[in-house]
Amino acid sequence: MLPLTSRTPKPLVAVNGIRMIDTVIHGLHTNGITEIYVVVGYLKKQFRTPETEYPGLKLIENPYYDTCNNISAAHLSLTGTG
């Protein structure tokens, strides 16, 4: 997804004018899920906007995002630590 993702994390890239993360969150809300955890690392500060837009959305920082694969994000999401 380069060059888009050189400045924007993939979930925040807009597709047809809607950020991908919004599509997922709307789907979760439609199904009654309002407690949502998002594991962030790369360009994490950009996720502050969605955090303020969606009550119940909590960010979990992955300090290993640049050295480990996605399994570290899965572990953090299960333990809620960062």
C-alpha positions, 0 to 999 in steps of 0.5 A: 500500500505504499506510498500511502502507508509511509505516512498513514497506518493502514487502518486509517487509509480511506477507501471510497472516502471512509477510513478502513477502521471506521468500517470495522468499528461500524460493523462492530457497533451494528452487532452490539460490540462497543468495547473495542481494543486496537493495538497500535505501534506504527504512527500510533499518534494518528490513532488518537483521533479515532480514540476520541471519536468512539467511546469504548475504543481503547488503544494498546501500545505494542512496543515491539511492532518494529521488531516482531511480527503480528503475533506480538500484537495478538499477545498484547490484545489478549493480555491488555498490556503494552 
